[in-house]
Amino acid sequence: MSAAELERRYRRLLAVHPWEHRRRYEEEMVAVLLADARPGQTRPGLRDTVDLVGAGLQARLRVGARGFTEPAWTDAAAVTGLLAALMLLAAAAKDLADRLVPNPDVLPYFQPIGADPVDWLRVAGWLAVAVAALTGLPRVAAGLAWAGVAAWGVLVGPGVLDQPGYAASTLPQLALALVAAAALTVPAAPRRAVTVLGARRLVVLALAPLAATAVFELSRLSGASTDLVGPVPVYVFYGMLEARSETLLWLYVAGLATAGLALLVSLATLAPPVRSRILVGLSPLAVLALVRDGMHTLPGSNVPFLPGEVALMILAPVAAFLAGAVLVRRREEMRRLAALGRAADREWPTD
């Protein structure tokens, strides 16, 4: 009875290993483990437990890593990395334009003091990342993207404690930079994003973020401000866009919607396996946005982060990506099995 109980518990530990590994080696491993067991032993020893669980987790990580080298994942990573770099370039260009082009309706006292070297470096850096990805230098693109992530840690990281509101306001760009760096690190053929997208989609991916930036800048320059001398009517759209006339405001909304729709349509017309993986790659951004909206430390405030908020900001995006990857794999596996079943039905002999 003790031998049967010990065997059952060993098999439970071996369940940590991938199914392919268990199919080949489970019986042999169980036989060796039972042969080495002490007389009357009913439970696996601590060393055996640690060894079996550790080896199983390592094997599962290796299998998972091989899955991310599939063509659909590499294609999606190439497109996602390029898209993230272009969006960061547009955001950097927007911040630079805010500092270089003053709003004529704002009093001089409230005008920006001008661009600093960091503003120019952000634009140049993400432009270099996009150019390197487009011209077939994936390692250079990935290295520059990781340098951008490191720059955030150097320039903004210390402010997490003394300026938490400012750090919270930069979290979307940090998350986008992490997505760009991680996606561009996935090994892919040179200029793979160009091949997957094609000329038309590539033009849309490049122009849509810049068009959105232009709309925001026009709204800023043509809108009104509380610093104006004299009352001026202001029309605002959810705090994002503003204009002095309702017609102009809706033109801005239409321009922004057109840029977003063009980008979505371009991505939606990609092959389904690539499209679904791009969504998985971008899912951490959506999750982080939801987490940030629920935090008590808002942009502009000096309320420190709670430990639970920090943990949630780190774990929730990672969990969203892993869950999305698992769902995509299971969905495709179910479709593959269903297709095999339909093929078998068609080949079944009829009387």
N, C-alpha and C positions, 0 to 999 in steps of 0.2 A: 504493500500500500504506500509506503514511504517513497519508493522508487517512482511510482506512478504520479504521486503528488509533486515530486521534484521535477519530473519530466514536464509536467503541465506548466510549472512555473518557469522553467527554462524556455519553453516555447512562447510563453507570454512575453518574456524579455526579448526573444528573437523577433517578435513582431515589430520591433523598432526598425529592423532592417528592411530595405526595399523588397517588394514581392519577388522580383527576378532573382535576387540574391538568396532568398529563402527557398525558392523552388530548386535551386541547384545544390545548396550547401546545408540546408536546415537539418536533414536527417543525419548527415555526417557530424555536424557540430553538436547535436544533441547526444549522439553516441559517445563522442569524446568527452563531453561534459559529465555524462552519467558515469563513464568509466573512471574519471578522476574524482568522483564524489566520495565522501567518507561513508562508511557503513552507518545506516540509519539517518542519514542527512535528508531533511525534508525541504530545506530552503536554500536558494543559491547564496553563496558567500558574497561578502561586500566587494571583494576584488572582481569576482566573476560578473557581478551586477554592473559595476562601473565599466568594465571592459566591454561587455556586450552592448550596453546602452550607448557608450561613447562611440564604438565602432559603427553601430547602427545609424546614429545621427550623422557621423562623417559620411557614411555611404549615401544617406539621403541627400545631404548637401551636394555631394558629387553628382548625383543623378539630377538634382534640381539645376545645378550649374550647367550641365550638359543641355538641359532643356532650353536654357536661355541662349544657346548658340544655334538654335534652329533658324532657318532662313527667315521665317516670319518675324521672330524676335529681333534678329539683327536688322532687318529692313525697318521695323517699327522704331528701333532704337536710333537708327540713323536719321529718320524723319523727325522723331521727337527731339533729338539733340539739336538739329538745325532749327526747328521751330522755336525751341526755348531760347536759343541764342539770338534769333531775330527779334523775339519779344523783349528780351533784355536790352538789345540794342535800341529798340524803339523807346523803352522806358528811360534809358540813359540819355537818349536824344531829347526826350521831353524835359527831363530835369535840367539839361544844359540849356535848352531854349528858354526855360523859365528864368534862368539867371542872366542870359544874354540879351533877351528881348524884353524890355520893361513894358508894363501896361501903362499907356499914356493917361489913363483915368485915375491912376493911383498916385497919391501924394508922394513927392520925392523921399520923404522920411521913411516911407514904407516900401520903397523899391529894393529889390535884391542887391546885394553888394557886388555881384558879378561872379563869374565862374572861377573855380579854383582848379589846380592841376588834377585833383581826383575826379572832377566832373569830366574833364577831357580824357583822362585815362580810362574811365568806364566806357565811354563811347568807342575809343580806339581799341580797347581790349575785346569787347563783344563783337565789334566789326571784324577784328582779326580772327576770332573764333569762327564766325560765320564764313569768312573767306577761306579759312583753312579747311573747313568741312566741305565747302563747295568745290575746292580745287584739288581734293584728293590727299589731304594731309590730316588724317583722322587722329594720329597721335599728337600732333601739334595742337589741334583743336581741343582734344581732351585735356592736355596739359595746361593750356591757357584757361580753360573753363575751371579746372581745379584751382588755378591761381586766383581766379575771381572769387571762388569760395573762401580761399585762405585770406584774401584781402578783406572780406567781410569780417572774418574772425579777428583780424588785426585792428581794423578801423572801427567796427561797430561792436564787436564782442565785449570789450571792457564796459561799454555803456549799458549792458544788460543789467548791471547792478545799480549804477547811478543815474541812468537815463532809460528806464525800461520802456517808457512810452515811445521814444524814438526807435528803440530796438524792435518793438512790436510793429511799428509802421514799415520796417524794412524786411519783415519776415517773408512776405510774398516773393520779393526779389531773391532772397536767400534760397527759398524753396525752389524757385525756378532755376537758379544757378546750380543747385544740387542735382536737379533733374537733368539739366543740360550736361553737366560733367559726367554723371553716371551713365547717361545714354550714349554719349560720345566715347566712353571708355569701352563699351561693348565692341569686340572685334568685328569689323565689317570691311567689305571691299572698298577701295578708294572711290569717292564720288557716288557711293551707293544711294544716298538720299536723292541725288539728281536723277539717277536711273529709275528709282521707284516713283518719284513724283512726276517726272516728265516736265516739259518746258512750261506748259500752261499752269499746272499746279504750283510749280516753283515760283513763277511770277506772282501768283496770288499770295503765296506764303511770304514772299519778300515785301510786297506792297501793302497787304492788309494791316499789319501792325504799324507801318509808317503812316498809312492813311488815318488810322485811329489817333495816332499822335498828332497829326495835323488838325484833326477835328477838335481835340482837346485844347490845342494851342489857340486856334481861332476863337474858341469859346472863351478862353481866358482873356484874350486881348480885346474881344468885342463885348464882353460882359461888363456888368457894373460892379461896383465895390462899395463897401460901407465907408471907404475913405474918400469918396467923391465929395466935392463941394457942391451941395445942393441935392435935393431929392431926384432920383432917377429910377424909373420902374425897372424891375428885374424879374426875369422869368427863369426859373430854375427847374432842372430835371433831375430829381433824386440826388441832389447835391453833387452831381458829376458834371453837368453842363449848365451854362447860364448864358443869357442873351438879353438884349434890351427890347426885343420884340418876340412875340410868340411865334411868328412865322419863321424867324431866323433860328429860334430854338429848335423847332421841329425839323428844320433843314439839318441842323447838327445831329439830331437824333437819327434822322434817316441816313446820314453819312456814316455814323458809327454802326448802325444796324447793317448797312450794306457791307461794310468791311468785315464785320463779324460773320455775316451770312455767307459771304464769298469764301471765307476761311473754312467754315464748317462744311460747305458743299464740296470744297476741294478735298478735304479729308474724308468725307463720306463716300466719295467715289473711288477710294482706294480699295484694294482687295480686302474682303472681310477679315481674314486672319491678321493682316497688318493693321487694319482700322481698329479692331478690338484691342490689340496690344498697345496701340497709341493711347487709347482711352485708359487702359490700365496704367500706362506710364505717367499720364497726367492726373490720375485720380488722387495722388497725395496732395496736389495743389488744392483741389476742391475740399478735401478733408481738412487741410490746414486752415483754409479760409473759414470753414464752419467753426473750427476750434477757436480761432482768433476772435470771431464774432462773439463767442460765448465767454471770453476771458474778461476779468474785471480790470486788467491792465490794458487800457485802450491807448491808441496813438495820441500823443500829446500829453498824457498823464505821467506822473512820477510814482505811481503805485507799483511796488515791486511784484514780481511774478511769484505766484504760489508754487510750492514744489509739485503739487498735482498738475498744475498748468504746464510746467516744464516737461513733466513726464508725458502728458497727453500730447503736447506738440511734437515730441520725438516719436512716440510709439504709434499714435493714430495714423499718421501718413504711411509708416512702414507696414502696419497691419492692413491698411487699405490696398497697398500694392500687392502684398502677398496673397490676400484674399482674392483680388482680381485675377492674379496669375493662376491661382488654383481653379477658379471658376471657368476661366477661358479654357484651360486644359481639359477639365472634365466635360465641358460642353462639346468641345471638338472630339473628345474620345467617344462620347455618346453618339454624336453624329456619325463617326466612323463606324461604330458597331451597328448602328441602324442601317447604314449603307451596305455593310456586309450582309446583314440579314435580308435586305431587299434583293441583293444580288443572288443570295442563296435561294430565295423563293423563286426567282426567275429561272434559275438553273434546275429546279426540282423537276424530275421527270413526271409527266402527266400520263394518266392511263388512257 
